[in-house]
Amino acid sequence: MLTLTVLQRQNLKARAHPLKPTVMIGSAGLTPTVLGEISCALKSHELIKIRVMNDDREARMDISDQICTQLNAVAVQHIGKILVIYQPQEDVPEKKPARPKGKPLSKKQLGSH
């Protein structure tokens, strides 16, 4: 599992503040399907909020721990029924923009002498 410094946690809390919950965990609990949705959301957003529809605080803590362990993520915050989960994105090298298809380049554009 990942760990965060106090400063990193503060920055992530600030980034998460305006977010709306992207995944909701209902009475069935943390099913493989829900875990897959959380994984997809983390891959596309890196930082998400999850609403857990369970009144038991200990059960919500267990769900948070399961998510973090299985997805190699870290819990940033747990307020009421809302969990904030962070999974850092792997550095993906940026692609060069592709040349638009169409007319071939002129001699001047090719730099011929």
Jmol script that loads the backbone (N, CA, C; Angstrom):
load data "model"
ATOM      1  N   MET A   1       0.832  -1.187   0.000  1.00  0.00           N
ATOM      2  CA  MET A   1       0.000   0.000   0.000  1.00  0.00           C
ATOM      3  C   MET A   1       0.873   1.245   0.000  1.00  0.00           C
ATOM      4  N   LEU A   2       0.360   2.302  -0.573  1.00  0.00           N
ATOM      5  CA  LEU A   2       1.087   3.550  -0.657  1.00  0.00           C
ATOM      6  C   LEU A   2       0.961   4.345   0.633  1.00  0.00           C
ATOM      7  N   THR A   3       1.880   5.267   0.826  1.00  0.00           N
ATOM      8  CA  THR A   3       1.793   6.185   1.961  1.00  0.00           C
ATOM      9  C   THR A   3       1.928   7.611   1.435  1.00  0.00           C
ATOM     10  N   LEU A   4       1.353   8.543   2.161  1.00  0.00           N
ATOM     11  CA  LEU A   4       1.389   9.945   1.783  1.00  0.00           C
ATOM     12  C   LEU A   4       1.986  10.779   2.904  1.00  0.00           C
ATOM     13  N   THR A   5       2.677  11.839   2.529  1.00  0.00           N
ATOM     14  CA  THR A   5       3.146  12.789   3.529  1.00  0.00           C
ATOM     15  C   THR A   5       1.966  13.689   3.911  1.00  0.00           C
ATOM     16  N   VAL A   6       2.129  14.443   4.960  1.00  0.00           N
ATOM     17  CA  VAL A   6       1.062  15.334   5.418  1.00  0.00           C
ATOM     18  C   VAL A   6       0.753  16.379   4.342  1.00  0.00           C
ATOM     19  N   LEU A   7       1.786  16.917   3.703  1.00  0.00           N
ATOM     20  CA  LEU A   7       1.586  17.927   2.674  1.00  0.00           C
ATOM     21  C   LEU A   7       0.865  17.341   1.458  1.00  0.00           C
ATOM     22  N   GLN A   8       1.238  16.138   1.044  1.00  0.00           N
ATOM     23  CA  GLN A   8       0.552  15.484  -0.070  1.00  0.00           C
ATOM     24  C   GLN A   8      -0.920  15.254   0.259  1.00  0.00           C
ATOM     25  N   ARG A   9      -1.181  14.792   1.481  1.00  0.00           N
ATOM     26  CA  ARG A   9      -2.562  14.535   1.895  1.00  0.00           C
ATOM     27  C   ARG A   9      -3.374  15.831   1.883  1.00  0.00           C
ATOM     28  N   GLN A  10      -2.799  16.931   2.349  1.00  0.00           N
ATOM     29  CA  GLN A  10      -3.501  18.216   2.349  1.00  0.00           C
ATOM     30  C   GLN A  10      -3.822  18.664   0.921  1.00  0.00           C
ATOM     31  N   ASN A  11      -2.846  18.502   0.021  1.00  0.00           N
ATOM     32  CA  ASN A  11      -3.078  18.895  -1.371  1.00  0.00           C
ATOM     33  C   ASN A  11      -4.166  18.047  -2.018  1.00  0.00           C
ATOM     34  N   LEU A  12      -4.164  16.742  -1.728  1.00  0.00           N
ATOM     35  CA  LEU A  12      -5.187  15.866  -2.297  1.00  0.00           C
ATOM     36  C   LEU A  12      -6.566  16.176  -1.722  1.00  0.00           C
ATOM     37  N   LYS A  13      -6.637  16.504  -0.444  1.00  0.00           N
ATOM     38  CA  LYS A  13      -7.924  16.891   0.152  1.00  0.00           C
ATOM     39  C   LYS A  13      -8.471  18.144  -0.533  1.00  0.00           C
ATOM     40  N   ALA A  14      -7.581  19.091  -0.810  1.00  0.00           N
ATOM     41  CA  ALA A  14      -8.000  20.323  -1.479  1.00  0.00           C
ATOM     42  C   ALA A  14      -8.491  20.026  -2.893  1.00  0.00           C
ATOM     43  N   ARG A  15      -7.804  19.130  -3.605  1.00  0.00           N
ATOM     44  CA  ARG A  15      -8.236  18.755  -4.954  1.00  0.00           C
ATOM     45  C   ARG A  15      -9.562  18.003  -4.933  1.00  0.00           C
ATOM     46  N   ALA A  16      -9.800  17.225  -3.881  1.00  0.00           N
ATOM     47  CA  ALA A  16     -11.009  16.398  -3.803  1.00  0.00           C
ATOM     48  C   ALA A  16     -12.237  17.180  -3.356  1.00  0.00           C
ATOM     49  N   HIS A  17     -12.027  18.316  -2.731  1.00  0.00           N
ATOM     50  CA  HIS A  17     -13.156  19.056  -2.147  1.00  0.00           C
ATOM     51  C   HIS A  17     -14.300  19.306  -3.133  1.00  0.00           C
ATOM     52  N   PRO A  18     -14.039  19.806  -4.351  1.00  0.00           N
ATOM     53  CA  PRO A  18     -15.167  20.084  -5.259  1.00  0.00           C
ATOM     54  C   PRO A  18     -15.710  18.854  -5.989  1.00  0.00           C
ATOM     55  N   LEU A  19     -15.072  17.712  -5.850  1.00  0.00           N
ATOM     56  CA  LEU A  19     -15.503  16.519  -6.581  1.00  0.00           C
ATOM     57  C   LEU A  19     -16.824  15.969  -6.055  1.00  0.00           C
ATOM     58  N   LYS A  20     -17.562  15.344  -6.944  1.00  0.00           N
ATOM     59  CA  LYS A  20     -18.779  14.616  -6.578  1.00  0.00           C
ATOM     60  C   LYS A  20     -18.426  13.131  -6.535  1.00  0.00           C
ATOM     61  N   PRO A  21     -19.141  12.333  -5.738  1.00  0.00           N
ATOM     62  CA  PRO A  21     -18.861  10.888  -5.713  1.00  0.00           C
ATOM     63  C   PRO A  21     -19.060  10.264  -7.093  1.00  0.00           C
ATOM     64  N   THR A  22     -18.067   9.484  -7.539  1.00  0.00           N
ATOM     65  CA  THR A  22     -18.146   8.851  -8.848  1.00  0.00           C
ATOM     66  C   THR A  22     -18.661   7.425  -8.756  1.00  0.00           C
ATOM     67  N   VAL A  23     -18.504   6.798  -7.597  1.00  0.00           N
ATOM     68  CA  VAL A  23     -18.947   5.421  -7.403  1.00  0.00           C
ATOM     69  C   VAL A  23     -19.740   5.361  -6.104  1.00  0.00           C
ATOM     70  N   MET A  24     -20.815   4.576  -6.110  1.00  0.00           N
ATOM     71  CA  MET A  24     -21.591   4.362  -4.886  1.00  0.00           C
ATOM     72  C   MET A  24     -21.616   2.875  -4.569  1.00  0.00           C
ATOM     73  N   ILE A  25     -21.355   2.559  -3.326  1.00  0.00           N
ATOM     74  CA  ILE A  25     -21.377   1.172  -2.875  1.00  0.00           C
ATOM     75  C   ILE A  25     -22.656   0.984  -2.077  1.00  0.00           C
ATOM     76  N   GLY A  26     -23.516   0.103  -2.560  1.00  0.00           N
ATOM     77  CA  GLY A  26     -24.817  -0.095  -1.943  1.00  0.00           C
ATOM     78  C   GLY A  26     -24.818  -1.181  -0.891  1.00  0.00           C
ATOM     79  N   SER A  27     -25.991  -1.753  -0.662  1.00  0.00           N
ATOM     80  CA  SER A  27     -26.176  -2.743   0.397  1.00  0.00           C
ATOM     81  C   SER A  27     -25.456  -4.054   0.105  1.00  0.00           C
ATOM     82  N   ALA A  28     -25.137  -4.331  -1.167  1.00  0.00           N
ATOM     83  CA  ALA A  28     -24.426  -5.566  -1.519  1.00  0.00           C
ATOM     84  C   ALA A  28     -22.959  -5.499  -1.120  1.00  0.00           C
ATOM     85  N   GLY A  29     -22.472  -4.315  -0.808  1.00  0.00           N
ATOM     86  CA  GLY A  29     -21.084  -4.177  -0.380  1.00  0.00           C
ATOM     87  C   GLY A  29     -20.134  -4.066  -1.556  1.00  0.00           C
ATOM     88  N   LEU A  30     -18.894  -4.386  -1.296  1.00  0.00           N
ATOM     89  CA  LEU A  30     -17.833  -4.264  -2.291  1.00  0.00           C
ATOM     90  C   LEU A  30     -17.772  -5.528  -3.138  1.00  0.00           C
ATOM     91  N   THR A  31     -18.518  -5.540  -4.227  1.00  0.00           N
ATOM     92  CA  THR A  31     -18.539  -6.690  -5.130  1.00  0.00           C
ATOM     93  C   THR A  31     -17.417  -6.535  -6.156  1.00  0.00           C
ATOM     94  N   PRO A  32     -17.046  -7.613  -6.843  1.00  0.00           N
ATOM     95  CA  PRO A  32     -16.013  -7.502  -7.884  1.00  0.00           C
ATOM     96  C   PRO A  32     -16.372  -6.491  -8.979  1.00  0.00           C
ATOM     97  N   THR A  33     -17.651  -6.380  -9.299  1.00  0.00           N
ATOM     98  CA  THR A  33     -18.084  -5.415 -10.310  1.00  0.00           C
ATOM     99  C   THR A  33     -17.836  -3.989  -9.843  1.00  0.00           C
ATOM    100  N   VAL A  34     -18.186  -3.711  -8.594  1.00  0.00           N
ATOM    101  CA  VAL A  34     -17.975  -2.374  -8.037  1.00  0.00           C
ATOM    102  C   VAL A  34     -16.478  -2.080  -7.960  1.00  0.00           C
ATOM    103  N   LEU A  35     -15.692  -3.056  -7.572  1.00  0.00           N
ATOM    104  CA  LEU A  35     -14.249  -2.883  -7.504  1.00  0.00           C
ATOM    105  C   LEU A  35     -13.679  -2.569  -8.887  1.00  0.00           C
ATOM    106  N   GLY A  36     -14.215  -3.220  -9.922  1.00  0.00           N
ATOM    107  CA  GLY A  36     -13.793  -2.928 -11.291  1.00  0.00           C
ATOM    108  C   GLY A  36     -14.124  -1.508 -11.698  1.00  0.00           C
ATOM    109  N   GLU A  37     -15.310  -1.037 -11.301  1.00  0.00           N
ATOM    110  CA  GLU A  37     -15.696   0.346 -11.606  1.00  0.00           C
ATOM    111  C   GLU A  37     -14.793   1.340 -10.888  1.00  0.00           C
ATOM    112  N   ILE A  38     -14.448   1.029  -9.648  1.00  0.00           N
ATOM    113  CA  ILE A  38     -13.543   1.903  -8.892  1.00  0.00           C
ATOM    114  C   ILE A  38     -12.180   1.941  -9.570  1.00  0.00           C
ATOM    115  N   SER A  39     -11.712   0.790 -10.031  1.00  0.00           N
ATOM    116  CA  SER A  39     -10.428   0.713 -10.715  1.00  0.00           C
ATOM    117  C   SER A  39     -10.429   1.561 -11.987  1.00  0.00           C
ATOM    118  N   CYS A  40     -11.498   1.466 -12.767  1.00  0.00           N
ATOM    119  CA  CYS A  40     -11.613   2.270 -13.992  1.00  0.00           C
ATOM    120  C   CYS A  40     -11.645   3.764 -13.670  1.00  0.00           C
ATOM    121  N   ALA A  41     -12.395   4.127 -12.644  1.00  0.00           N
ATOM    122  CA  ALA A  41     -12.489   5.532 -12.256  1.00  0.00           C
ATOM    123  C   ALA A  41     -11.137   6.066 -11.797  1.00  0.00           C
ATOM    124  N   LEU A  42     -10.391   5.260 -11.045  1.00  0.00           N
ATOM    125  CA  LEU A  42      -9.071   5.690 -10.585  1.00  0.00           C
ATOM    126  C   LEU A  42      -8.093   5.831 -11.739  1.00  0.00           C
ATOM    127  N   LYS A  43      -8.190   4.950 -12.724  1.00  0.00           N
ATOM    128  CA  LYS A  43      -7.292   5.039 -13.877  1.00  0.00           C
ATOM    129  C   LYS A  43      -7.547   6.296 -14.689  1.00  0.00           C
ATOM    130  N   SER A  44      -8.805   6.701 -14.772  1.00  0.00           N
ATOM    131  CA  SER A  44      -9.112   7.879 -15.574  1.00  0.00           C
ATOM    132  C   SER A  44      -9.043   9.187 -14.789  1.00  0.00           C
ATOM    133  N   HIS A  45      -9.261   9.130 -13.482  1.00  0.00           N
ATOM    134  CA  HIS A  45      -9.304  10.375 -12.706  1.00  0.00           C
ATOM    135  C   HIS A  45      -8.209  10.507 -11.653  1.00  0.00           C
ATOM    136  N   GLU A  46      -7.609   9.421 -11.217  1.00  0.00           N
ATOM    137  CA  GLU A  46      -6.528   9.411 -10.231  1.00  0.00           C
ATOM    138  C   GLU A  46      -7.010   9.683  -8.801  1.00  0.00           C
ATOM    139  N   LEU A  47      -7.981  10.545  -8.631  1.00  0.00           N
ATOM    140  CA  LEU A  47      -8.510  10.902  -7.312  1.00  0.00           C
ATOM    141  C   LEU A  47     -10.032  10.882  -7.405  1.00  0.00           C
ATOM    142  N   ILE A  48     -10.674  10.046  -6.572  1.00  0.00           N
ATOM    143  CA  ILE A  48     -12.131   9.930  -6.654  1.00  0.00           C
ATOM    144  C   ILE A  48     -12.759   9.932  -5.268  1.00  0.00           C
ATOM    145  N   LYS A  49     -14.050  10.239  -5.260  1.00  0.00           N
ATOM    146  CA  LYS A  49     -14.860  10.101  -4.052  1.00  0.00           C
ATOM    147  C   LYS A  49     -15.786   8.914  -4.230  1.00  0.00           C
ATOM    148  N   ILE A  50     -15.972   8.169  -3.156  1.00  0.00           N
ATOM    149  CA  ILE A  50     -16.857   7.009  -3.160  1.00  0.00           C
ATOM    150  C   ILE A  50     -17.853   7.178  -2.033  1.00  0.00           C
ATOM    151  N   ARG A  51     -19.143   7.016  -2.340  1.00  0.00           N
ATOM    152  CA  ARG A  51     -20.178   7.067  -1.298  1.00  0.00           C
ATOM    153  C   ARG A  51     -20.529   5.639  -0.916  1.00  0.00           C
ATOM    154  N   VAL A  52     -20.461   5.355   0.387  1.00  0.00           N
ATOM    155  CA  VAL A  52     -20.775   4.024   0.905  1.00  0.00           C
ATOM    156  C   VAL A  52     -22.109   4.108   1.640  1.00  0.00           C
ATOM    157  N   MET A  53     -23.094   3.363   1.155  1.00  0.00           N
ATOM    158  CA  MET A  53     -24.428   3.388   1.756  1.00  0.00           C
ATOM    159  C   MET A  53     -24.524   2.378   2.904  1.00  0.00           C
ATOM    160  N   ASN A  54     -23.694   2.557   3.902  1.00  0.00           N
ATOM    161  CA  ASN A  54     -23.672   1.661   5.051  1.00  0.00           C
ATOM    162  C   ASN A  54     -23.549   2.519   6.299  1.00  0.00           C
ATOM    163  N   ASP A  55     -24.354   2.246   7.307  1.00  0.00           N
ATOM    164  CA  ASP A  55     -24.337   3.060   8.514  1.00  0.00           C
ATOM    165  C   ASP A  55     -23.222   2.694   9.485  1.00  0.00           C
ATOM    166  N   ASP A  56     -22.603   1.551   9.298  1.00  0.00           N
ATOM    167  CA  ASP A  56     -21.574   1.076  10.217  1.00  0.00           C
ATOM    168  C   ASP A  56     -20.206   1.641   9.831  1.00  0.00           C
ATOM    169  N   ARG A  57     -19.635   2.447  10.719  1.00  0.00           N
ATOM    170  CA  ARG A  57     -18.339   3.084  10.451  1.00  0.00           C
ATOM    171  C   ARG A  57     -17.239   2.048  10.239  1.00  0.00           C
ATOM    172  N   GLU A  58     -17.226   1.008  11.044  1.00  0.00           N
ATOM    173  CA  GLU A  58     -16.200  -0.037  10.920  1.00  0.00           C
ATOM    174  C   GLU A  58     -16.288  -0.734   9.565  1.00  0.00           C
ATOM    175  N   ALA A  59     -17.493  -0.960   9.081  1.00  0.00           N
ATOM    176  CA  ALA A  59     -17.671  -1.590   7.772  1.00  0.00           C
ATOM    177  C   ALA A  59     -17.132  -0.674   6.674  1.00  0.00           C
ATOM    178  N   ARG A  60     -17.363   0.637   6.797  1.00  0.00           N
ATOM    179  CA  ARG A  60     -16.833   1.584   5.814  1.00  0.00           C
ATOM    180  C   ARG A  60     -15.310   1.600   5.841  1.00  0.00           C
ATOM    181  N   MET A  61     -14.726   1.511   7.036  1.00  0.00           N
ATOM    182  CA  MET A  61     -13.264   1.461   7.154  1.00  0.00           C
ATOM    183  C   MET A  61     -12.721   0.193   6.503  1.00  0.00           C
ATOM    184  N   ASP A  62     -13.403  -0.931   6.702  1.00  0.00           N
ATOM    185  CA  ASP A  62     -12.981  -2.191   6.088  1.00  0.00           C
ATOM    186  C   ASP A  62     -13.048  -2.103   4.564  1.00  0.00           C
ATOM    187  N   ILE A  63     -14.111  -1.489   4.043  1.00  0.00           N
ATOM    188  CA  ILE A  63     -14.252  -1.323   2.599  1.00  0.00           C
ATOM    189  C   ILE A  63     -13.112  -0.473   2.060  1.00  0.00           C
ATOM    190  N   SER A  64     -12.804   0.609   2.762  1.00  0.00           N
ATOM    191  CA  SER A  64     -11.706   1.477   2.352  1.00  0.00           C
ATOM    192  C   SER A  64     -10.382   0.710   2.327  1.00  0.00           C
ATOM    193  N   ASP A  65     -10.128  -0.080   3.356  1.00  0.00           N
ATOM    194  CA  ASP A  65      -8.894  -0.873   3.416  1.00  0.00           C
ATOM    195  C   ASP A  65      -8.836  -1.895   2.283  1.00  0.00           C
ATOM    196  N   GLN A  66      -9.958  -2.546   1.999  1.00  0.00           N
ATOM    197  CA  GLN A  66      -9.995  -3.537   0.912  1.00  0.00           C
ATOM    198  C   GLN A  66      -9.697  -2.881  -0.434  1.00  0.00           C
ATOM    199  N   ILE A  67     -10.301  -1.729  -0.683  1.00  0.00           N
ATOM    200  CA  ILE A  67     -10.070  -1.021  -1.940  1.00  0.00           C
ATOM    201  C   ILE A  67      -8.598  -0.663  -2.082  1.00  0.00           C
ATOM    202  N   CYS A  68      -8.032  -0.088  -1.036  1.00  0.00           N
ATOM    203  CA  CYS A  68      -6.635   0.352  -1.089  1.00  0.00           C
ATOM    204  C   CYS A  68      -5.685  -0.824  -1.268  1.00  0.00           C
ATOM    205  N   THR A  69      -5.953  -1.931  -0.597  1.00  0.00           N
ATOM    206  CA  THR A  69      -5.081  -3.106  -0.699  1.00  0.00           C
ATOM    207  C   THR A  69      -5.168  -3.730  -2.078  1.00  0.00           C
ATOM    208  N   GLN A  70      -6.365  -3.926  -2.584  1.00  0.00           N
ATOM    209  CA  GLN A  70      -6.541  -4.627  -3.853  1.00  0.00           C
ATOM    210  C   GLN A  70      -6.152  -3.788  -5.065  1.00  0.00           C
ATOM    211  N   LEU A  71      -6.265  -2.465  -4.976  1.00  0.00           N
ATOM    212  CA  LEU A  71      -5.979  -1.612  -6.124  1.00  0.00           C
ATOM    213  C   LEU A  71      -4.678  -0.828  -5.993  1.00  0.00           C
ATOM    214  N   ASN A  72      -3.909  -1.099  -4.946  1.00  0.00           N
ATOM    215  CA  ASN A  72      -2.658  -0.386  -4.694  1.00  0.00           C
ATOM    216  C   ASN A  72      -2.902   1.123  -4.689  1.00  0.00           C
ATOM    217  N   ALA A  73      -3.858   1.534  -3.881  1.00  0.00           N
ATOM    218  CA  ALA A  73      -4.232   2.942  -3.759  1.00  0.00           C
ATOM    219  C   ALA A  73      -4.055   3.354  -2.298  1.00  0.00           C
ATOM    220  N   VAL A  74      -4.396   4.587  -2.007  1.00  0.00           N
ATOM    221  CA  VAL A  74      -4.298   5.079  -0.637  1.00  0.00           C
ATOM    222  C   VAL A  74      -5.551   5.883  -0.294  1.00  0.00           C
ATOM    223  N   ALA A  75      -6.012   5.707   0.934  1.00  0.00           N
ATOM    224  CA  ALA A  75      -7.168   6.469   1.413  1.00  0.00           C
ATOM    225  C   ALA A  75      -6.680   7.848   1.850  1.00  0.00           C
ATOM    226  N   VAL A  76      -7.270   8.873   1.281  1.00  0.00           N
ATOM    227  CA  VAL A  76      -6.888  10.240   1.610  1.00  0.00           C
ATOM    228  C   VAL A  76      -7.728  10.754   2.767  1.00  0.00           C
ATOM    229  N   GLN A  77      -9.028  10.433   2.736  1.00  0.00           N
ATOM    230  CA  GLN A  77      -9.942  11.003   3.718  1.00  0.00           C
ATOM    231  C   GLN A  77     -11.170  10.109   3.857  1.00  0.00           C
ATOM    232  N   HIS A  78     -11.756  10.123   5.046  1.00  0.00           N
ATOM    233  CA  HIS A  78     -12.996   9.395   5.317  1.00  0.00           C
ATOM    234  C   HIS A  78     -13.855  10.303   6.176  1.00  0.00           C
ATOM    235  N   ILE A  79     -14.864  10.904   5.548  1.00  0.00           N
ATOM    236  CA  ILE A  79     -15.776  11.785   6.271  1.00  0.00           C
ATOM    237  C   ILE A  79     -17.180  11.243   6.094  1.00  0.00           C
ATOM    238  N   GLY A  80     -17.784  10.820   7.184  1.00  0.00           N
ATOM    239  CA  GLY A  80     -19.131  10.268   7.105  1.00  0.00           C
ATOM    240  C   GLY A  80     -19.170   9.063   6.187  1.00  0.00           C
ATOM    241  N   LYS A  81     -20.016   9.131   5.178  1.00  0.00           N
ATOM    242  CA  LYS A  81     -20.163   8.018   4.237  1.00  0.00           C
ATOM    243  C   LYS A  81     -19.348   8.214   2.959  1.00  0.00           C
ATOM    244  N   ILE A  82     -18.476   9.215   2.954  1.00  0.00           N
ATOM    245  CA  ILE A  82     -17.675   9.529   1.773  1.00  0.00           C
ATOM    246  C   ILE A  82     -16.219   9.125   2.009  1.00  0.00           C
ATOM    247  N   LEU A  83     -15.684   8.354   1.051  1.00  0.00           N
ATOM    248  CA  LEU A  83     -14.274   7.974   1.063  1.00  0.00           C
ATOM    249  C   LEU A  83     -13.589   8.703  -0.086  1.00  0.00           C
ATOM    250  N   VAL A  84     -12.394   9.209   0.160  1.00  0.00           N
ATOM    251  CA  VAL A  84     -11.591   9.808  -0.896  1.00  0.00           C
ATOM    252  C   VAL A  84     -10.394   8.893  -1.098  1.00  0.00           C
ATOM    253  N   ILE A  85     -10.255   8.378  -2.319  1.00  0.00           N
ATOM    254  CA  ILE A  85      -9.219   7.404  -2.647  1.00  0.00           C
ATOM    255  C   ILE A  85      -8.327   7.977  -3.746  1.00  0.00           C
ATOM    256  N   TYR A  86      -7.022   7.734  -3.616  1.00  0.00           N
ATOM    257  CA  TYR A  86      -6.040   8.237  -4.580  1.00  0.00           C
ATOM    258  C   TYR A  86      -5.177   7.088  -5.079  1.00  0.00           C
ATOM    259  N   GLN A  87      -4.992   7.052  -6.390  1.00  0.00           N
ATOM    260  CA  GLN A  87      -4.087   6.088  -7.006  1.00  0.00           C
ATOM    261  C   GLN A  87      -3.263   6.856  -8.030  1.00  0.00           C
ATOM    262  N   PRO A  88      -1.959   7.039  -7.774  1.00  0.00           N
ATOM    263  CA  PRO A  88      -1.160   7.845  -8.698  1.00  0.00           C
ATOM    264  C   PRO A  88      -1.098   7.211 -10.082  1.00  0.00           C
ATOM    265  N   GLN A  89      -1.127   8.064 -11.078  1.00  0.00           N
ATOM    266  CA  GLN A  89      -1.032   7.605 -12.459  1.00  0.00           C
ATOM    267  C   GLN A  89       0.417   7.259 -12.767  1.00  0.00           C
ATOM    268  N   GLU A  90       0.595   6.213 -13.544  1.00  0.00           N
ATOM    269  CA  GLU A  90       1.933   5.884 -14.000  1.00  0.00           C
ATOM    270  C   GLU A  90       2.295   6.891 -15.076  1.00  0.00           C
ATOM    271  N   ASP A  91       3.559   7.311 -15.078  1.00  0.00           N
ATOM    272  CA  ASP A  91       3.991   8.293 -16.063  1.00  0.00           C
ATOM    273  C   ASP A  91       3.925   7.694 -17.461  1.00  0.00           C
ATOM    274  N   VAL A  92       3.101   8.304 -18.284  1.00  0.00           N
ATOM    275  CA  VAL A  92       2.939   7.856 -19.656  1.00  0.00           C
ATOM    276  C   VAL A  92       3.653   8.869 -20.542  1.00  0.00           C
ATOM    277  N   PRO A  93       4.607   8.427 -21.362  1.00  0.00           N
ATOM    278  CA  PRO A  93       5.292   9.397 -22.218  1.00  0.00           C
ATOM    279  C   PRO A  93       4.310  10.053 -23.181  1.00  0.00           C
ATOM    280  N   GLU A  94       4.492  11.358 -23.351  1.00  0.00           N
ATOM    281  CA  GLU A  94       3.578  12.090 -24.225  1.00  0.00           C
ATOM    282  C   GLU A  94       3.888  11.762 -25.678  1.00  0.00           C
ATOM    283  N   LYS A  95       2.845  11.605 -26.461  1.00  0.00           N
ATOM    284  CA  LYS A  95       3.001  11.334 -27.885  1.00  0.00           C
ATOM    285  C   LYS A  95       3.151  12.660 -28.621  1.00  0.00           C
ATOM    286  N   LYS A  96       3.940  12.623 -29.686  1.00  0.00           N
ATOM    287  CA  LYS A  96       4.024  13.800 -30.535  1.00  0.00           C
ATOM    288  C   LYS A  96       2.721  13.889 -31.318  1.00  0.00           C
ATOM    289  N   PRO A  97       2.222  15.095 -31.509  1.00  0.00           N
ATOM    290  CA  PRO A  97       0.977  15.204 -32.269  1.00  0.00           C
ATOM    291  C   PRO A  97       1.197  14.697 -33.696  1.00  0.00           C
ATOM    292  N   ALA A  98       0.260  13.931 -34.164  1.00  0.00           N
ATOM    293  CA  ALA A  98       0.350  13.373 -35.515  1.00  0.00           C
ATOM    294  C   ALA A  98       0.104  14.469 -36.534  1.00  0.00           C
ATOM    295  N   ARG A  99       0.800  14.374 -37.651  1.00  0.00           N
ATOM    296  CA  ARG A  99       0.603  15.327 -38.735  1.00  0.00           C
ATOM    297  C   ARG A  99      -0.753  15.039 -39.355  1.00  0.00           C
ATOM    298  N   PRO A 100      -1.551  16.067 -39.552  1.00  0.00           N
ATOM    299  CA  PRO A 100      -2.866  15.829 -40.135  1.00  0.00           C
ATOM    300  C   PRO A 100      -2.733  15.243 -41.533  1.00  0.00           C
ATOM    301  N   LYS A 101      -3.585  14.303 -41.816  1.00  0.00           N
ATOM    302  CA  LYS A 101      -3.575  13.672 -43.133  1.00  0.00           C
ATOM    303  C   LYS A 101      -4.154  14.653 -44.133  1.00  0.00           C
ATOM    304  N   GLY A 102      -3.700  14.561 -45.333  1.00  0.00           N
ATOM    305  CA  GLY A 102      -4.197  15.461 -46.362  1.00  0.00           C
ATOM    306  C   GLY A 102      -3.120  15.681 -47.393  1.00  0.00           C
ATOM    307  N   LYS A 103      -2.866  16.954 -47.700  1.00  0.00           N
ATOM    308  CA  LYS A 103      -1.893  17.272 -48.737  1.00  0.00           C
ATOM    309  C   LYS A 103      -0.490  16.870 -48.281  1.00  0.00           C
ATOM    310  N   PRO A 104       0.325  16.384 -49.195  1.00  0.00           N
ATOM    311  CA  PRO A 104       1.714  16.099 -48.838  1.00  0.00           C
ATOM    312  C   PRO A 104       2.456  17.416 -48.610  1.00  0.00           C
ATOM    313  N   LEU A 105       3.548  17.348 -47.891  1.00  0.00           N
ATOM    314  CA  LEU A 105       4.338  18.548 -47.602  1.00  0.00           C
ATOM    315  C   LEU A 105       5.021  19.039 -48.864  1.00  0.00           C
ATOM    316  N   SER A 106       5.134  20.370 -48.981  1.00  0.00           N
ATOM    317  CA  SER A 106       5.811  20.965 -50.129  1.00  0.00           C
ATOM    318  C   SER A 106       7.314  20.877 -49.932  1.00  0.00           C
ATOM    319  N   LYS A 107       8.080  21.202 -51.006  1.00  0.00           N
ATOM    320  CA  LYS A 107       9.537  21.173 -50.913  1.00  0.00           C
ATOM    321  C   LYS A 107      10.029  22.157 -49.862  1.00  0.00           C
ATOM    322  N   LYS A 108       9.365  23.297 -49.798  1.00  0.00           N
ATOM    323  CA  LYS A 108       9.755  24.305 -48.818  1.00  0.00           C
ATOM    324  C   LYS A 108       9.539  23.795 -47.400  1.00  0.00           C
ATOM    325  N   GLN A 109       8.399  23.121 -47.164  1.00  0.00           N
ATOM    326  CA  GLN A 109       8.098  22.579 -45.851  1.00  0.00           C
ATOM    327  C   GLN A 109       9.046  21.445 -45.488  1.00  0.00           C
ATOM    328  N   LEU A 110       9.467  20.677 -46.505  1.00  0.00           N
ATOM    329  CA  LEU A 110      10.400  19.583 -46.259  1.00  0.00           C
ATOM    330  C   LEU A 110      11.806  20.103 -46.011  1.00  0.00           C
ATOM    331  N   GLY A 111      12.062  21.353 -46.396  1.00  0.00           N
ATOM    332  CA  GLY A 111      13.378  21.938 -46.137  1.00  0.00           C
ATOM    333  C   GLY A 111      14.412  21.542 -47.178  1.00  0.00           C
ATOM    334  N   SER A 112      13.955  21.285 -48.389  1.00  0.00           N
ATOM    335  CA  SER A 112      14.925  20.917 -49.430  1.00  0.00           C
ATOM    336  C   SER A 112      15.750  22.131 -49.805  1.00  0.00           C
ATOM    337  N   HIS A 113      16.959  21.885 -50.183  1.00  0.00           N
ATOM    338  CA  HIS A 113      17.879  22.996 -50.458  1.00  0.00           C
ATOM    339  C   HIS A 113      17.916  23.318 -51.896  1.00  0.00           C
TER     340      HIS A 113
END
end "model"
wireframe off; spacefill off
backbone 0.3
color backbone group
